């Protein structure tokens, strides 16, 4: 009976939270009300709905809530905007995770100004608390590609979730390599989830949504404006135990993520590069400033060891001191076999594959991504593919 009662209470709380989404959306859209003010209000009223239904004097009595802020709440009149947002969320099968939800990542609650709402496509797993961010250059070199593939794969084999921003280059390779290894990956976007960026990663967005998670703090319809990405970067580091930078210039946005990690007391790792390469100038500078130099994955695991005791896959690796390799060829469809026969041993452009097999891009792109995730092919610069 007690178990039934607890389950019933959880059911009611989840339904209440779902019904309360419009009030969460409204509260986050009130002028001059930020995360800190919302947390203070909820500490008193518990639910956003009760904030809106409270008297002006009751709201003003909350610690550090100004009268002007209280008036903005009482005079809020953008309910049509809120309803339109809810319709967009439903249309795109997006979920809202509120700050008070059990699914909300605990690590994000510890950062400055955590978002009160997360737009989510996919699901957040409890083991995502064992996550590491991998970021780097959009214009990666072949060296950067190989390093990102190796590190993301090996960390995934240890059970860690790979977090990145789904940008071109290192981000994309890190996500794909985690999926190839059978691990989880989280992408954090600098746009609304109905406007994933870049466009060429739409298929990756779909796969991550099904086998991992895509998150954003930005409302539906938000374009990928330049100013959004620093805000996005603080969430990438916030979700992670540490940030690994692979190839970054001194002006790279990856260094912003590293700086956020330092502010959040997270570990910062950097992969060294050629001293004559501009692509590695930022990472080499990080190492000079004290970032942990990474040559092998164990350099990362040793630093994070105190945080990983509860991670089963990592514990098994430590006990066995070896990684199990699966050599069996994965099952592939007839279409995938045909693609492999066209690619052969050469670099082949996607247009040639499409033309030879008479496959339209909307059909070809997911097949190519599946072959990448299965570890059978890889994409190189200029939309060319080769067999691994």
Secondary structure, DSSP 4 states (H G I P E B T S, - for coil): -HHHHHHHHHHHHHHHHHHTHHHHHHHHTSTT--HHHHHHHHHHHSSHHHHHHS-HHHHHTSTT--HHHHHHHHT---HHHHHHHHHHHHHTT-EEEETTSTTS-GGGGGSTT--SEEEEEE---GGGGSEEEEEE-SS--HHHHHHHHHHHHHHHHTTPEEEE---TTHHHHHHHHHHHTT--EEEE-SS-TTS-SSGGGHHHHHHHHHHSEEEESSPTT----TTHHHHHHHHHHHTSSEEEEES--TT-HHHHHHHHHHHTT-EEEEE---TT-GGGHHHHHHHHTTPEEESSHHHHHHHHGGG-TT-HHHHHHHHH-S-----SPPP--HHHHHHHHHHTTS-EEHHHHHHHHT--HHHHHHHHHHHHHTTSEEEETTTEEEE-
